[in-house]
Amino acid sequence: MNTEIKAVHFSLNEQTKEYLEKKITRIHNAENMIVDLLFTLTKDKDFSAEVTVNFRWGHSIHLKEQDFELNPAIDKLMDKLDAKIAKEKEKVKEKRPGGKLNVKEL
């Protein structure tokens, strides 16, 4: 799984980067399904956290969250990402013969 973190209109300090990497470990069970995980953190009037996830079977999703603080925006984004990944797993499971999820074959 390739992970890219990009900051726009501000410098991303090491502490925030470590916080985000710690949050990414929540989805380690889906690492074999994800090709790319691209984060964009933007500061305008408030903070915006976006992620684009590219799955092995060619599907991609884009999620975005905003908050006045960066860490709560990251938390909200990761909660959404957890739910989306679970939903994608179920979709793939439903389409597979027998309803079993075997990502290694994909």
N, C-alpha and C positions, 0 to 999 in steps of 0.2 A: 504494500500500500504506500503510494507516494503522498506525502503531506507537504503542502506549501502554505505558508502564512505570510500575508502581505498587509502592511499598514499604509493607509492613505491619509494624508494631511496631518500626520503625527509620527513620532518615532516610537516603535514598539520596544519597551524595555524588557530586560531579561526576565523579570519577575512575572510579567503578564504572559510572556511566551511560555514559561514553565507552567503557569496556571492553565493555559489552554492545552498544553501537552498532557497535563494531568487529567483534564477533562476528556481528552481523546481516548485515554485508556479505558473509559467506560464502554467504548464500542469495540474493544479488542476482539470480541467474539464474532464480529462481522468482517475482520480484516481480510479473510480469504474471499469475500464477495466484492470488496471495494478495490478499484484500481487507483483512483485519484481522490484526494480529499483536499480541496482548494479553499482556504479561508481568506476573506478580505475583511479587514477591520477598518472602518472609516470614522473620522471625527469631523462632523459639521457642527450644528448646534448641539446635537447629542451624538452618542455613539451608535454606530450601526455595525452589526456583525452578520456576515453572509458566508454561506458555504455552498460549494458545488461538489456533488458526489457523483463520480462515474463508477457504475457497477460493471462487473465482468461481462454481463450479458448485453451490454450496449445501452442500457437505460441510464439516464442521469436525472438528478433532482437538484433543485436550487432552493435554498431556504434563507430567510432574512429575518432578523430581529433588531429592534431598536430600544435603547434605554438611555437615561441620563448618565449612567456609569457604565464602564466597559465590562467589568466582571459580571454584573447581572445580565447584560446583553448576551454574553457568552453562555451563561447558565441557561437562559431561555432558549438559545439556539441549540444547545446540546440536548435539552429535553425534547425539542421538536425533532432533532436528528434521530434520537433513540426511537421515537415513535414511528418515524418514516422508514427507518431501517427494518423495524419489526413488520411493518406493513408490506414492504418489498419482499421480505422473506416469505410471508404468507402468500403473496401473489405468485411467487416462483413455485412454492410448494403446491399450490392449487393446479398449476399448469403442468407439473411433472406427472408422468404416469405413476399411479399408486400413491400419489400425494407425498412422496418422500423428497426431501431436499438434499440433493447431492451436488454441492457447489463445485467440487473438483471436476465433474464432467462438463460443466458449463464453459 
